[in-house]
Amino acid sequence: MRIRFVVSACLAGIPCRYDGRANTCSAVVRLVASGCAVPACPEWLGGLPTPRPPCELHHERVCTCDGVFLEFASGDFSRFEVK
């Protein structure tokens, strides 16, 4: 059985960051291209759109840049199956 990794989709070159861009890392792109890794975006899996307001963690809660607290902790990986 071959080991495969789940990597950040934006690092794999997929434009899914909050601002609609990618944050491409050539090493991650090579892992995905070789079949050793599968890209996933927790924000997309959790139903958030791209682009979306930038968010950060404040006292274990997620907050947008204009102070709106969002009620989510992680993406929904129940729909994500690696074969």
Order of alpha helices (4+ residues) and beta strands (2+ residues): beta-alpha-beta-alpha-beta-beta-beta
